[in-house]
Amino acid sequence: MNLDNTRQDMAYRLFFQAVLNQSFQELLSAAYSLLRFPVFLNDDMANNVCQIPSQEIGDPDWDYIYRNGRSSETHFHRLYTEYLSNPETRSFPLLITDGDKSRTKQFFSAIHQNGRMLGYTSFLIGTADYSEEDIDIIRLFNRTCLYLLLLTESKNKVSSTQSVEYLHLLLETSDPEALSTDKVAKSLSAMYEPGYVILISSASKDQTEAVHLCNEIIRTNNQTVATIYKGYMVTLVSGIKNLSLKYTPEHELGPFFRNHQLQAAISTGFQILTANTIQAYYDQAYHTLLCAAKQTGQKNKQTFFRFTDYAPQQLFLSFKSRNPYLYGNSQAYCNPVIYKIQEYDKQNRTDYFQTLKTYLYNMKNSKKTAAQLSIHANTVLYRLERLKELFSLDFNNEQTCILLLLSCLMAES
């Protein structure tokens, strides 16, 4: 290397200290202090790991490049592919100068080992001048990134493997109060921040594919751990700051579930992680998934189903399981007209029961009912009029509506 001693010593010292502290933030800050070029590091899934300075780099820069005709995403990835395919040059920074050089000029570098991509770095240099010394610092920076990525990957792999085993043990233990179980729970809670919910979704029958999805969801969000249990993918989401009754992990996991066409049931939130809480909130999510599937069928495109939206059905099921003799016959508690409507639907191939239940569930809002049933609002109004005529229902009586809704939910349970 042709670095002068001062910059060489500083680069080695700062980068070495960042590795000791296992800090990407510190590593990129050191590179920025030496070069004054904005820098960012992405992992192999194109997820941003770190960027310095954060206000000068990231999505706005990429949006400018792509949307203002300065370059194209297709052309950028073609350059990138050519760069990776050449073993003689891919260990050196790639200077991309396509389009408006005052905006897009940057050093782009792949971080890889044995042909396996671990991530990539980019320095936006714009109109700034650069020297061979800068190139040498960037090469040293990339080698340091490689080492730190490998170190972090190894650490995360061990950590995620342990957390998956711990979650599975807590789900299947028959003795939640055992001392060994308590130690497992404490070990798992030490890995994640408080504020938990349990998600349950159907898992692929292909065990390899199911495990792959679990690993992918863990990679998607470092505050999650997932395992396959009794044919379902069970995910523990942690670090939730606001555990409201309406909480869904839309921001954290919504894209993942939609991309894989998965639906998930969500428990209510809890703060203390033990075998008892894991199993209790697993039961919440599990029965929510069953109720949602029975109530909505295959038509519902909703991604997440909250326990709080299906609590009445589960309350009745809880009573039924405790005393089957007393609560086993739901007809004893339902308004008889509900069964008359269901029988009418069978004989006439109508859908009055589902319309009634959805209408009452949506607080008698016909527009929401129509949207949820994927029918025209006038169709809802027509069906409601027919329900009044056929079964003498009075939708102006609030007490009647509440009892009818409870009867609908119990009949389905």
C-alpha positions as CSV (number, residue, x, y, z in Angstrom):
1,M,0.0,0.0,0.0
2,N,1.1,3.5,-0.7
3,L,-0.6,5.2,2.2
4,D,1.4,7.7,4.1
5,N,2.1,6.6,7.7
6,T,-0.4,9.0,9.3
7,R,-3.4,7.9,7.3
8,Q,-2.3,4.3,7.2
9,D,-1.9,4.1,11.0
10,M,-5.2,5.9,11.5
11,A,-7.1,3.6,9.1
12,Y,-5.7,0.4,10.7
13,R,-6.3,1.7,14.2
14,L,-9.9,2.8,13.6
15,F,-10.9,-0.2,11.6
16,F,-9.3,-2.6,14.1
17,Q,-11.2,-0.9,17.0
18,A,-14.5,-1.2,15.1
19,V,-13.9,-4.9,14.7
20,L,-13.0,-5.3,18.4
21,N,-16.3,-3.6,19.3
22,Q,-18.2,-5.5,16.5
23,S,-19.7,-2.2,15.4
24,F,-20.7,-1.5,11.8
25,Q,-21.7,2.0,12.9
26,E,-18.2,2.6,14.2
27,L,-16.6,1.1,11.1
28,L,-18.5,3.3,8.7
29,S,-18.0,6.3,10.8
30,A,-14.2,5.7,10.7
31,A,-14.3,5.3,6.9
32,Y,-16.3,8.6,6.6
33,S,-13.8,10.4,8.8
34,L,-10.9,9.3,6.6
35,L,-12.5,9.8,3.2
36,R,-15.4,12.3,3.7
37,F,-17.4,10.3,1.1
38,P,-20.9,9.2,2.3
39,V,-20.9,5.4,2.7
40,F,-23.4,2.6,3.2
41,L,-23.3,-1.1,3.8
42,N,-26.0,-3.6,2.8
43,D,-26.2,-7.3,3.5
44,D,-26.7,-10.0,0.9
45,M,-30.5,-9.5,0.9
46,A,-30.1,-5.8,0.1
47,N,-31.2,-4.7,3.5
48,N,-29.4,-1.6,4.8
49,V,-27.1,-2.5,7.7
50,C,-25.6,1.0,8.3
51,Q,-25.1,4.3,6.5
52,I,-23.0,7.4,7.3
53,P,-24.2,10.2,7.3
54,S,-27.7,9.0,7.3
55,Q,-29.3,12.2,6.1
56,E,-27.2,12.3,2.9
57,I,-27.6,8.8,1.6
58,G,-30.2,6.1,1.0
59,D,-33.5,6.0,-0.7
60,P,-33.7,9.7,-1.8
61,D,-30.5,9.3,-3.7
62,W,-31.6,6.1,-5.4
63,D,-35.0,7.6,-6.2
64,Y,-33.3,10.6,-7.8
65,I,-31.1,8.3,-9.9
66,Y,-33.9,6.0,-11.1
67,R,-36.8,8.5,-11.5
68,N,-34.9,11.4,-13.2
69,G,-33.5,9.4,-16.1
70,R,-29.9,9.6,-14.9
71,S,-29.6,5.9,-14.8
72,S,-31.9,2.9,-14.7
73,E,-32.3,0.1,-12.3
74,T,-31.9,-2.5,-15.1
75,H,-28.7,-0.9,-16.3
76,F,-27.3,-0.6,-12.8
77,H,-27.9,-4.3,-12.1
78,R,-26.4,-5.2,-15.5
79,L,-23.2,-3.4,-14.5
80,Y,-23.3,-5.0,-11.1
81,T,-23.7,-8.5,-12.7
82,E,-20.8,-8.0,-15.0
83,Y,-18.7,-6.8,-12.1
84,L,-19.4,-9.9,-10.1
85,S,-18.9,-12.3,-13.0
86,N,-15.3,-11.2,-13.5
87,P,-13.1,-12.9,-10.9
88,E,-10.1,-10.6,-11.8
89,T,-11.9,-7.4,-10.9
90,R,-14.6,-8.1,-8.4
91,S,-12.3,-7.8,-5.4
92,F,-11.7,-4.2,-6.3
93,P,-14.1,-1.3,-6.0
94,L,-16.3,-0.7,-9.0
95,L,-16.6,2.9,-10.2
96,I,-20.0,3.5,-11.6
97,T,-20.2,6.7,-13.6
98,D,-23.3,6.1,-15.7
99,G,-25.5,9.1,-16.5
100,D,-25.1,12.4,-14.7
101,K,-21.6,11.9,-13.1
102,S,-22.2,14.8,-10.7
103,R,-24.9,12.8,-9.0
104,T,-24.2,9.1,-9.6
105,K,-20.5,8.6,-9.4
106,Q,-19.7,6.1,-6.7
107,F,-17.4,3.3,-5.6
108,F,-19.5,0.1,-5.5
109,S,-17.9,-3.1,-4.0
110,A,-19.1,-6.6,-3.5
111,I,-18.2,-8.3,-0.2
112,H,-17.9,-12.0,-0.8
113,Q,-16.0,-15.1,0.2
114,N,-15.6,-18.3,-1.8
115,G,-18.0,-17.0,-4.4
116,R,-20.7,-16.4,-1.8
117,M,-22.1,-12.9,-1.6
118,L,-22.2,-11.5,2.0
119,G,-23.1,-7.8,1.2
120,Y,-21.9,-4.8,-0.6
121,T,-20.6,-1.3,0.1
122,S,-20.9,2.0,-1.8
123,F,-19.2,5.4,-1.4
124,L,-21.0,8.3,-3.1
125,I,-18.2,10.6,-4.3
126,G,-20.2,12.9,-6.5
127,T,-17.9,15.7,-7.8
128,A,-15.2,15.1,-5.2
129,D,-11.7,14.3,-6.2
130,Y,-10.2,11.0,-5.1
131,S,-6.7,9.6,-5.1
132,E,-5.0,6.2,-5.1
133,E,-4.7,6.5,-1.3
134,D,-8.5,6.7,-1.1
135,I,-8.7,3.6,-3.2
136,D,-6.3,1.8,-0.8
137,I,-8.4,2.8,2.2
138,I,-11.6,1.6,0.5
139,R,-9.9,-1.8,-0.2
140,L,-8.9,-2.0,3.5
141,F,-12.4,-1.0,4.5
142,N,-13.9,-3.7,2.3
143,R,-11.7,-6.4,3.8
144,T,-12.6,-5.2,7.3
145,C,-16.3,-5.4,6.3
146,L,-15.8,-8.9,5.1
147,Y,-14.3,-10.0,8.5
148,L,-17.0,-8.2,10.5
149,L,-19.8,-9.6,8.4
150,L,-18.5,-13.1,8.9
151,L,-18.1,-12.5,12.6
152,T,-21.6,-11.2,12.9
153,E,-23.1,-13.9,10.7
154,S,-21.5,-16.6,12.9
155,K,-22.7,-15.0,16.1
156,N,-26.2,-14.5,14.8
157,K,-26.4,-18.1,13.5
158,V,-25.6,-19.5,16.9
159,S,-28.0,-17.1,18.6
160,S,-30.9,-17.8,16.2
161,T,-30.4,-21.6,16.4
162,Q,-30.5,-21.4,20.2
163,S,-33.6,-19.2,20.3
164,V,-35.5,-21.5,17.9
165,E,-34.7,-24.5,20.2
166,Y,-35.7,-22.5,23.3
167,L,-39.1,-21.5,21.8
168,H,-39.8,-25.0,20.7
169,L,-39.0,-26.4,24.2
170,L,-41.3,-23.8,25.9
171,L,-44.1,-24.7,23.5
172,E,-43.9,-28.5,24.1
173,T,-43.0,-28.7,27.7
174,S,-45.5,-30.5,29.9
175,D,-44.1,-29.0,33.1
176,P,-44.1,-25.2,32.7
177,E,-43.1,-24.7,36.4
178,A,-40.0,-26.9,36.2
179,L,-36.7,-25.2,37.1
180,S,-35.1,-26.3,33.9
181,T,-38.0,-24.8,31.9
182,D,-37.6,-21.5,33.9
183,K,-33.9,-21.3,32.9
184,V,-34.8,-21.8,29.2
185,A,-37.4,-19.0,29.4
186,K,-34.9,-16.6,31.1
187,S,-32.3,-17.5,28.4
188,L,-34.8,-16.7,25.6
189,S,-36.0,-13.5,27.2
190,A,-32.4,-12.3,27.6
191,M,-32.0,-12.5,23.8
192,Y,-35.0,-10.2,23.0
193,E,-36.5,-7.0,24.2
194,P,-39.8,-7.1,26.2
195,G,-43.1,-6.5,24.5
196,Y,-44.2,-9.8,22.9
197,V,-46.9,-11.3,20.7
198,I,-47.4,-14.8,19.2
199,L,-48.2,-15.3,15.6
200,I,-49.4,-18.6,14.1
201,S,-49.8,-19.4,10.4
202,S,-50.2,-22.5,8.4
203,A,-46.9,-24.2,7.5
204,S,-46.0,-26.0,4.3
205,K,-46.2,-29.8,4.5
206,D,-42.8,-29.8,3.0
207,Q,-40.6,-29.8,6.1
208,T,-37.6,-28.3,4.2
209,E,-39.7,-25.4,2.8
210,A,-41.3,-24.8,6.2
211,V,-37.9,-24.5,8.0
212,H,-36.7,-22.2,5.2
213,L,-39.6,-19.9,5.8
214,C,-38.8,-19.8,9.6
215,N,-35.2,-18.9,8.8
216,E,-36.3,-16.3,6.4
217,I,-38.7,-14.6,8.8
218,I,-35.8,-14.5,11.4
219,R,-33.6,-12.8,8.8
220,T,-36.4,-10.4,8.0
221,N,-36.6,-9.0,11.5
222,N,-34.0,-9.6,14.2
223,Q,-36.6,-9.2,16.9
224,T,-38.4,-12.4,15.8
225,V,-37.9,-16.1,16.3
226,A,-39.9,-18.8,14.6
227,T,-40.3,-22.6,14.7
228,I,-42.5,-25.3,13.3
229,Y,-44.8,-26.7,16.0
230,K,-47.7,-29.2,15.4
231,G,-47.9,-28.3,11.7
232,Y,-47.9,-24.5,12.2
233,M,-45.3,-21.8,11.9
234,V,-45.2,-20.2,15.4
235,T,-43.5,-16.8,15.5
236,L,-42.5,-14.8,18.6
237,V,-42.3,-11.1,17.8
238,S,-40.5,-9.0,20.5
239,G,-39.5,-5.4,21.1
240,I,-43.0,-4.0,20.6
241,K,-43.3,-0.6,22.2
242,N,-47.0,-0.1,22.0
243,L,-49.0,-3.3,22.7
244,S,-52.5,-1.9,21.9
245,L,-55.5,-4.2,21.3
246,K,-55.4,-3.1,17.7
247,Y,-51.7,-3.9,17.2
248,T,-50.6,-5.9,14.1
249,P,-47.0,-6.4,13.0
250,E,-47.8,-4.8,9.6
251,H,-44.7,-2.6,9.5
252,E,-42.4,-5.4,10.7
253,L,-43.7,-8.5,8.9
254,G,-46.6,-7.4,6.6
255,P,-44.5,-7.6,3.4
256,F,-43.1,-11.0,4.3
257,F,-46.5,-12.6,4.9
258,R,-48.1,-11.1,1.8
259,N,-45.1,-12.0,-0.4
260,H,-45.5,-15.7,0.7
261,Q,-49.3,-15.5,0.6
262,L,-49.6,-16.3,4.3
263,Q,-52.2,-15.4,6.8
264,A,-51.4,-15.2,10.5
265,A,-53.4,-15.0,13.8
266,I,-52.1,-12.8,16.5
267,S,-52.3,-13.1,20.3
268,T,-52.7,-10.1,22.6
269,G,-49.4,-8.7,23.9
270,F,-47.5,-9.7,27.0
271,Q,-44.5,-8.4,28.8
272,I,-43.1,-11.4,30.7
273,L,-41.8,-14.4,28.9
274,T,-42.3,-17.8,30.6
275,A,-43.5,-21.2,29.5
276,N,-46.9,-20.4,30.9
277,T,-47.3,-17.2,28.9
278,I,-45.9,-18.7,25.7
279,Q,-48.4,-21.6,25.9
280,A,-51.3,-19.4,26.9
281,Y,-50.8,-16.9,24.1
282,Y,-50.0,-19.6,21.7
283,D,-53.5,-21.0,22.5
284,Q,-55.0,-17.5,21.9
285,A,-53.4,-17.3,18.4
286,Y,-54.1,-20.9,17.5
287,H,-57.9,-20.7,18.3
288,T,-58.0,-17.3,16.6
289,L,-56.7,-18.9,13.4
290,L,-59.3,-21.7,13.6
291,C,-62.1,-19.3,14.2
292,A,-61.0,-17.0,11.4
293,A,-60.8,-19.9,8.9
294,K,-64.2,-21.1,9.9
295,Q,-65.8,-17.7,9.9
296,T,-64.2,-16.2,6.7
297,G,-63.4,-19.2,4.6
298,Q,-61.1,-18.8,1.7
299,K,-62.5,-15.5,0.4
300,N,-60.9,-13.3,3.0
301,K,-57.6,-11.7,1.8
302,Q,-56.8,-10.2,5.2
303,T,-53.2,-10.8,6.3
304,F,-53.6,-10.7,10.1
305,F,-56.4,-11.8,12.4
306,R,-56.3,-10.4,16.0
307,F,-57.4,-12.5,19.0
308,T,-59.5,-9.5,20.2
309,D,-61.6,-9.7,17.1
310,Y,-62.5,-13.3,17.8
311,A,-62.7,-13.3,21.6
312,P,-66.5,-13.9,21.9
313,Q,-66.2,-17.2,20.0
314,Q,-63.2,-18.3,22.1
315,L,-65.0,-17.4,25.3
316,F,-67.9,-19.7,24.5
317,L,-65.4,-22.5,23.5
318,S,-63.7,-22.0,26.8
319,F,-66.9,-22.5,28.7
320,K,-67.8,-25.5,26.5
321,S,-64.4,-27.2,27.2
322,R,-64.8,-26.8,30.9
323,N,-68.3,-28.1,31.1
324,P,-69.5,-29.9,27.9
325,Y,-72.7,-31.0,29.6
326,L,-73.8,-27.5,30.5
327,Y,-72.4,-25.6,27.5
328,G,-72.1,-28.3,24.9
329,N,-75.4,-27.5,23.2
330,S,-75.1,-24.0,21.7
331,Q,-78.8,-24.2,20.7
332,A,-79.7,-23.7,24.4
333,Y,-78.1,-20.2,24.3
334,C,-78.7,-19.0,20.7
335,N,-81.7,-17.1,19.5
336,P,-83.7,-19.8,17.6
337,V,-84.1,-17.6,14.6
338,I,-80.4,-18.1,13.8
339,Y,-80.9,-21.8,13.1
340,K,-84.0,-21.0,11.0
341,I,-81.9,-18.6,8.9
342,Q,-79.1,-21.3,8.5
343,E,-81.7,-23.8,7.4
344,Y,-83.3,-21.4,5.0
345,D,-79.8,-20.8,3.5
346,K,-79.3,-24.5,2.9
347,Q,-82.6,-25.0,1.3
348,N,-82.5,-21.9,-0.9
349,R,-78.8,-21.5,-1.5
350,T,-78.8,-18.0,0.0
351,D,-76.3,-16.3,2.2
352,Y,-78.4,-14.5,4.7
353,F,-76.7,-15.9,7.8
354,Q,-73.2,-14.6,6.7
355,T,-74.8,-11.3,5.7
356,L,-76.5,-10.9,9.1
357,K,-73.4,-11.8,11.1
358,T,-71.1,-9.5,9.1
359,Y,-73.7,-6.6,9.2
360,L,-74.0,-6.8,13.0
361,Y,-70.2,-7.3,13.5
362,N,-69.6,-4.1,11.6
363,M,-72.0,-2.2,13.9
364,K,-74.8,-2.1,11.2
365,N,-72.5,-0.4,8.7
366,S,-73.8,-1.6,5.3
367,K,-70.8,-0.2,3.3
368,K,-68.3,-2.0,5.4
369,T,-70.4,-5.1,5.2
370,A,-70.6,-4.9,1.4
371,A,-66.8,-4.4,1.2
372,Q,-66.1,-7.4,3.5
373,L,-68.4,-9.7,1.6
374,S,-67.3,-8.3,-1.8
375,I,-70.8,-7.5,-2.9
376,H,-72.6,-4.3,-3.8
377,A,-74.1,-2.2,-1.0
378,N,-77.5,-2.5,-2.6
379,T,-77.3,-6.2,-2.4
380,V,-76.7,-5.9,1.4
381,L,-79.7,-3.6,1.8
382,Y,-81.9,-6.1,-0.2
383,R,-80.8,-9.0,1.9
384,L,-81.5,-7.1,5.1
385,E,-85.0,-6.3,3.9
386,R,-85.6,-10.0,3.1
387,L,-84.3,-10.9,6.6
388,K,-86.9,-8.5,8.1
389,E,-89.7,-10.0,6.0
390,L,-88.8,-13.6,6.4
391,F,-87.8,-13.7,10.1
392,S,-89.4,-10.6,11.6
393,L,-86.1,-9.1,12.7
394,D,-86.0,-5.6,14.1
395,F,-82.6,-4.0,13.5
396,N,-83.6,-0.8,15.3
397,N,-83.7,-2.7,18.7
398,E,-80.1,-2.5,20.0
399,Q,-80.5,-5.3,22.5
400,T,-81.9,-7.6,19.9
401,C,-78.9,-6.9,17.6
402,I,-76.4,-7.6,20.4
403,L,-78.1,-10.9,21.2
404,L,-78.3,-11.8,17.5
405,L,-74.6,-11.1,17.1
406,L,-73.7,-13.3,20.1
407,S,-75.9,-16.0,18.8
408,C,-74.2,-15.9,15.4
409,L,-70.8,-16.2,17.0
410,M,-71.8,-19.1,19.2
411,A,-73.5,-20.9,16.4
412,E,-70.3,-20.8,14.4
413,S,-68.2,-21.9,17.4
